[in-house]
């Protein structure tokens, strides 16, 4: 799989430390989200990575 644009940026931002909201904030700062679609697209991409078992959600230990 070749990732470009926001998808590649999301992959680079996944580090086990950033939350989904942190990733979205960095994406919005890096890319013009003229149509306001960045959040929905990012959520879909993250869900597809999770479905492929490439990432997993972090669980709070509080």
C-alpha positions as CSV (number, residue, x, y, z in Angstrom):
1,X,0.0,0.0,0.0
2,X,1.3,3.4,-0.9
3,X,0.2,6.3,1.2
4,X,0.1,9.9,0.0
5,X,-1.1,13.2,1.4
6,X,-3.1,13.2,4.6
7,X,-3.0,9.4,4.7
8,X,0.8,9.4,4.8
9,X,0.7,12.2,7.4
10,X,-1.6,10.2,9.6
11,X,0.6,7.1,9.4
12,X,3.6,9.2,10.3
13,X,1.8,10.8,13.3
14,X,0.7,7.4,14.8
15,X,3.3,6.9,17.5
16,X,1.4,5.5,20.5
17,X,1.6,8.9,22.3
18,X,-0.7,11.1,20.2
19,X,-4.5,10.8,20.6
20,X,-6.8,10.8,17.7
21,X,-7.6,14.5,18.5
22,X,-3.9,15.3,18.5
23,X,-3.5,13.8,15.1
24,X,-6.6,15.6,13.7
25,X,-5.2,18.9,15.1
26,X,-1.9,18.4,13.4
27,X,-3.6,17.4,10.1
28,X,-5.7,20.5,10.1
29,X,-2.6,22.6,10.7
30,X,-0.7,21.0,7.8
31,X,-3.5,20.7,5.2
32,X,-6.1,23.2,4.1
33,X,-9.5,21.7,5.2
34,X,-11.6,24.0,3.0
35,X,-14.6,21.7,2.9
36,X,-14.4,20.7,6.6
37,X,-14.0,17.0,5.6
38,X,-10.6,16.2,7.2
39,X,-12.0,14.8,10.5
40,X,-14.4,12.4,8.8
41,X,-11.8,11.2,6.3
42,X,-9.2,10.8,9.0
43,X,-11.7,8.8,11.1
44,X,-12.5,6.5,8.2
45,X,-8.8,6.0,7.4
46,X,-8.0,5.2,11.1
47,X,-10.9,2.7,11.2
48,X,-9.6,1.0,8.0
49,X,-6.2,0.7,9.6
50,X,-7.8,-0.8,12.7
51,X,-9.9,-3.2,10.6
52,X,-6.7,-4.4,8.8
53,X,-5.1,-4.9,12.3
54,X,-2.4,-2.4,11.5
55,X,-3.2,-0.3,14.5
56,X,-5.2,-0.9,17.7
57,X,-6.9,1.6,20.0
58,X,-5.0,2.5,23.2
59,X,-6.6,1.5,26.4
60,X,-6.6,3.8,29.4
61,X,-5.1,2.3,32.6
62,X,-6.8,4.9,34.9
